[in-house]
Amino acid sequence: MPELPEVETVRRVIEHALVGQRISEAEVAPDEIVLEGADPEAVRSALVGQAVHGAGRHGKLWWIQFEGTLRLYGHLGMSGWVRDLDPERTLATRLREHGTAPWEDSAGRPRFLKLLLTGDRGGRIALTDGRRLARLWLGDESEPRLHTLGFDCLLGLPDATEIQGALGGRAAPIKSVLLDQKVFAGVGNWIADEVLYQARISPKRGASSLTFQEVASLREALVQVIRIAVEASADSSRYPESWMFHARWGGKAGASEIGGKPLVREPVGGRTTAWVPAVQK
């Protein structure tokens, strides 16, 4: 599932392709699930002619800022993705979940197209989603879903003292708290597993049981993992070989051990979790 680095990559793709242009064409595919019941023609009409002033993100939520207060919000869900359709652009990451199937159909159009925006200077982006788990909606800066999110783990990560305060009184496993978007906005399953592995903390530990030094280690791991993944444009082939990421997946894509130590996969807080008990305490 796309997490903060993947969504930040999408934000940068939109910024690169459309900011400073005016939307000359908008194709909005009829899809009552992705559009949350909105009329696709009404969405299209609202977008055409709008000047793109910016592209924003908080946690896993992204938006396109138009003139005035209008925003087009988006959430990638588990399978949505945004691509720059200029073949000369370099920001074209393919996630492991995308597999190796062609991006386009036999007619040369993006497969599973949900949204296609064209700027008046030729910039073009497409949102695609084969599983219809992404969401798109119009709003403004008062969007309720934006204001329920906790601190953004790339742009607004507080110091260790504040994080320890946020964990205080929480008996839930630290893995569950890391996944709580009202606290750690942008962290998903793979980042939580990677950060806990790098910090050498068991995912089963009660959040409030972490010492200050462990919280400081957790924070440092969050900073490093997210920074490196963002700098790599969420291209996992560029992640350090030492990362659990390359081994954590089940089936043929995974591994049974890391550095000679058993890699365990089990539910923690209702989510499949990969961890190494020999090093995570």
Protein Blocks (a to p, Z undefined) as FASTA:
>chain_A
ZZfklmmmmmmmmmmmmgopacfbdcddddfklnnopafklmmmmmgopacfbdcdehjb
ccdddehjbccdddekjmbccddfbfkbmblccdfklomadfbdfkopaehiabdcddfe
opacddddfkopaccddddfklmklmmpccdfklmcccfklmmmmmgopabdfklmmmmm
klmgoiafklmmmmmmmnopafkbcfklpcfklmmmmmmmmmmmmmmmmmnnopaklgcf
kbmklmmpgcjllcfbeehiacddddeehiacdddfklmZZ
